[in-house]
C-alpha cells in the first residue's frame, strides 16, 4: 500500500497535492476527522482516489467522503468531475450496482399505534418482497415492457398503477433520465433483469422500518413531513443483475478500445472512453437506462410496502415518499458555468435550496439526503446545502462505510450472535442467511454518527433527523 | 503444478487466488473457486447438466475475467452453477470448454461480477498464478 503525503487544511479535511504523484492532474480532498482519517488510511482508498485524479479531463478536485473505503477502480465514497467535451466517462466510476440508492417513506403512524402489528408487518415485508438474489414472479416483464422501464423509468410505473405523480416529483430526476436508451442495454443484461423488478437483492441492501428518534432541524423536518415518533420505511437497493451486467459489458468494451484513444491507466477497472466518443455515449445511454430500472425497482418495492402497511394499519399506514436519491451514478450537470460529467460512486447528490433540481416543496430547505447506518444503528436524514456545490460538486456521503472485510466481520461475530444482539435491542430481524447477517454486523462499519458529524460541520449537508431501527428485512 | 485455489478477504469483496500448471487448468480451477463462492458451503452432487461455453477476450487477464463473468451470468440466469470443467481449448484470447454443474432450487448468484481491479495473471516456474476480485 502506497502512503501519500496529505496536508491537513482544517480539522475536517486534508488534501493530497498534485505533486504527490507525477501523473495526477488534480488534487484529492478527503473529508474526515482524525479518527476517520486513521481508518481511511488503512486500506487502498487513497491510492484509488489518486488513480482517479489521473483520468483524462478530470477537473477541480477528486473528493473522498468521510465514509470512503476501498472499492475496485474508484473508491466507494468518491466524487470526480470530468469535462463533458474533453473528458472521459468510466463505468468503474459509477460501479456495478448502477443507481444503487435510498428512498425514505413516512407514515402518519406513531410508535404506540404501530407497535401491536409491527412484527407481523415486518414479517409480511420479508415474505412479500423477494430478497437475496431472488426473482419477482409477480412482475415478470415482457421484452417490450422491460424496454419501457429502461427508457421511461418510474413514468412507466404510473401506467402500471404502482406509482403516483407525487412519487415522481419526490424522486431524483423524476425517476427518469431522458438520455436512457434501452437499445444500449445488452440482451444479457435484459435477461438478468426481466424478473428482478421489485426485489431487494443481497449484500448490504435492505428494507428497514424505523421511528423518528430526534429532530435537529425542525424547518427542514417539517418540509419533509418528518416528526418525532413517526414511523418511517427506508429502502436501499439498486439495479440488481441488470445493472451489474451493463457495467460488466462496458468495462470489457472500454478496456479493449482505450488504446485507440491513447488512454493508459493505473488500474484496468478504471476503463473509460471519451464522453463524446461513440463508446462513451453508448455507456451513458445504457447507464441511464439501468438507473431508470433502479428507480423503478425501488418504486415497485414501495408499492409492496404500501400494500402491507395499509393492510396492517389502514389509512394511517399510508407511506408517503419523502425522496429517493441515487448514490452510484454519473450525471451531466452545470458547475461554475461548465458542463461536467459528475461521477458519484457511493456518494449522494446534496443540492441546496437554490438549485433548480431541488423539488419545489423542498426549495426553501434543500433536497433531502439519506445516510443509512449499519444494521442496528441509526440512519440520518440531512438537507443539502448550497455550499456543497463548491465543496464537493454538490455531493455528500452515502452511508457509514465499511471498516472491515466481509470475511473479517464473519470471523469476529457469528450471524447468530448478531441476530441475538439486534433482538436484544428490540429490533425485529428477517434475514435468510446468518452468514450474510454477520457480514453486515454494526462492528463491520465505521461510526455513522461520526461520519454524519463531519458532513454537517464541513457544510456538505446539515443534520435534520435521526431514525432508529425497529425492524429490518435484509437482502 | 497441482491446481489449487484460495478465497482471500478483501475490504468488501472476495479475492480468488489461483495456481495451476497451464492456462486451461487455471481457468478450470478459477471456475471451481467461483462455484465455492456461489454455493456458500451447500452440499451439491456433481455431474448435473452440462453445457458448452466459449469465451474470447483481448488478452490473458481479460480472458480470466470474461470466463468468470460468463459463469456468473449463467448462474444468475438459470440457477446453474458449473462445478466440473473440461477445457477443450485455451489460449490467451479464447477458451472453449464443457462444464457440468447443478441446477439449484435457490438462487446461487451471490457473486455478482468478476472485476479487473487488482487483476493479475503471472508466470511462475512450472505454471501460472492469478488473482481476481469478485464483487459480492
Contacts between the chains, C-beta under 8 A, distances in Angstrom:
chain1	res1	chain2	res2	distance
A	43	B	11	5.3
A	69	B	11	5.7
A	69	B	12	6.9
A	70	B	10	7.8
A	70	B	11	4.3
A	70	B	12	7.5
A	71	B	11	7.8
A	71	B	12	7.3
A	71	B	117	7.6
A	72	B	13	7.0
A	72	B	115	4.4
A	72	B	116	7.6
A	72	B	117	3.1
A	72	B	118	7.3
A	72	B	133	5.8
A	72	B	135	7.0
A	73	B	115	7.7
A	73	B	116	7.6
A	73	B	117	5.3
A	76	B	12	7.2
A	92	B	117	7.7
A	96	B	112	6.2
A	96	B	113	5.1
A	96	B	115	7.9
A	96	B	135	5.2
A	97	B	112	7.9
A	132	B	107	5.9
A	133	B	76	7.0
A	133	B	107	3.8
A	133	B	108	7.2
A	133	B	109	4.4
A	133	B	110	6.5
A	134	B	107	5.5
A	135	B	107	7.3
A	188	B	73	5.8
A	191	B	77	5.5
A	192	B	73	7.1
A	192	B	76	5.3
A	192	B	77	6.4
A	202	B	110	6.0
A	202	B	136	7.9
A	203	B	112	8.0
A	203	B	136	6.7
A	241	B	76	4.9
A	241	B	109	7.0
A	241	B	112	7.2
A	244	B	112	4.8
A	244	B	113	5.0
A	244	B	135	7.3
A	245	B	73	6.9
A	247	B	113	6.9
A	248	B	69	5.3
A	248	B	113	5.2
A	248	B	114	8.0
A	251	B	115	7.8
A	251	B	116	6.3
A	252	B	57	7.8
A	252	B	62	7.2
A	252	B	65	7.7
A	252	B	66	6.5
A	252	B	69	7.8
A	255	B	58	6.9
A	255	B	62	6.3
A	255	B	116	6.5
A	256	B	58	4.8
A	256	B	62	7.8
A	267	B	116	7.6
A	267	B	117	6.0
A	267	B	118	7.6
A	268	B	61	7.5
A	268	B	116	3.9
A	268	B	117	7.6
A	268	B	119	6.1
A	269	B	115	5.5
A	269	B	116	4.4
A	269	B	117	3.7
A	269	B	118	7.9
A	269	B	119	7.7
A	271	B	116	6.9
A	402	B	11	5.9
A	402	B	12	5.0
A	405	B	9	4.2
A	405	B	10	6.0
A	405	B	11	5.4
A	405	B	12	6.9
A	406	B	9	7.2
A	406	B	12	6.5
A	406	B	13	7.6
A	406	B	14	7.3
A	406	B	136	7.1
A	407	B	7	8.0
A	407	B	8	8.0
A	407	B	9	3.6
A	407	B	14	7.6
A	408	B	9	5.9
A	433	B	40	7.9
A	435	B	40	6.8
